[in-house]
Amino acid sequence: MRIPINIDIEYTAKAIVGIASPVLGVVTSFQEQVEWHLRIASLLVGLAVGILSVVAMVRKMRRR
């Protein structure tokens, strides 16, 4: 038989806020660095998608 799980909503909400507040403070203080990394990451993802698209088109053209 399963043991019933009692979740204290108030305690859980306080825990989430307690964890999220410092994380948000760190992210805010390092906003420029985080933005730079996100831009580079999105550029790399875009390049990877473009390369995979070209490879797929070349393979499709070779089959014909």
C-alpha positions as CSV (number, residue, x, y, z in Angstrom):
1,M,0.0,0.0,0.0
2,R,1.3,3.5,-0.9
3,I,2.1,5.9,1.8
4,P,0.0,9.1,1.4
5,I,2.1,12.1,0.6
6,N,1.3,15.3,2.5
7,I,2.5,18.4,0.8
8,D,2.5,21.6,2.8
9,I,1.7,24.2,0.2
10,E,2.9,27.1,2.3
11,Y,6.2,25.5,3.1
12,T,6.7,24.6,-0.6
13,A,5.9,28.1,-1.7
14,K,8.4,29.6,0.8
15,A,11.0,27.1,-0.3
16,I,10.5,28.0,-4.0
17,V,10.7,31.7,-3.3
18,G,13.8,31.2,-1.0
19,I,15.6,29.4,-3.8
20,A,14.4,31.6,-6.7
21,S,15.3,34.9,-5.0
22,P,19.1,34.4,-4.9
23,V,19.2,32.8,-8.3
24,L,17.3,35.8,-9.8
25,G,19.8,38.2,-8.0
26,V,22.8,36.4,-9.5
27,V,21.2,36.3,-13.0
28,T,20.4,40.0,-12.8
29,S,24.0,40.9,-11.7
30,F,25.5,38.9,-14.5
31,Q,22.9,39.9,-17.1
32,E,25.4,41.2,-19.7
33,Q,27.5,38.0,-19.5
34,V,24.4,35.8,-19.7
35,E,23.1,37.7,-22.7
36,W,26.4,37.3,-24.5
37,H,26.4,33.6,-23.9
38,L,22.8,33.3,-25.0
39,R,23.6,35.2,-28.2
40,I,26.5,33.0,-29.0
41,A,24.5,29.8,-28.2
42,S,21.7,30.9,-30.5
43,L,24.2,31.7,-33.2
44,L,25.7,28.2,-32.9
45,V,22.3,26.6,-33.0
46,G,21.3,28.5,-36.1
47,L,24.5,27.6,-37.8
48,A,24.0,23.9,-36.9
49,V,20.5,24.0,-38.3
50,G,21.7,25.6,-41.5
51,I,24.5,23.1,-41.9
52,L,22.1,20.1,-41.3
53,S,19.6,21.6,-43.8
54,V,22.3,21.9,-46.5
55,V,23.5,18.4,-45.9
56,A,19.9,17.1,-46.1
57,M,19.3,19.0,-49.4
58,V,22.6,17.7,-50.9
59,R,21.7,14.1,-50.0
60,K,18.2,14.5,-51.5
61,M,19.7,15.9,-54.7
62,R,22.2,13.0,-55.0
63,R,19.4,10.4,-54.8
64,R,17.7,11.8,-57.9
